[in-house]
Amino acid sequence: MSSPQYLNLKEAQNILAIIGIEFSERQIKRSAELNAHGLRKLPYFIDPIDGRLKIEKNILLEIYAKAQTEAKDTAINKLEL
């Protein structure tokens, strides 16, 4: 089992770009902003040492993989893979 790799906003943006999901700097920042209920779109947390937003790489990738699976499962014309 590998140790967690924590990414800052720019690194998260780059990881998503590698898998073909491109966001502008503003879009990636919006994913980390708190909404009216105090929640973020993605599970960023504030690093207790440097005070910057971080997200764990594998969690970020799992979120997108889960969203893809859910999209496939709810599609009218499901692909049989």
Beta strands, then each sheet from edge to edge (+ up, - down):
strand 1: 6-7
strand 2: 45-46
strand 3: 53-56
sheet 1: 1+ 3- 2+
end
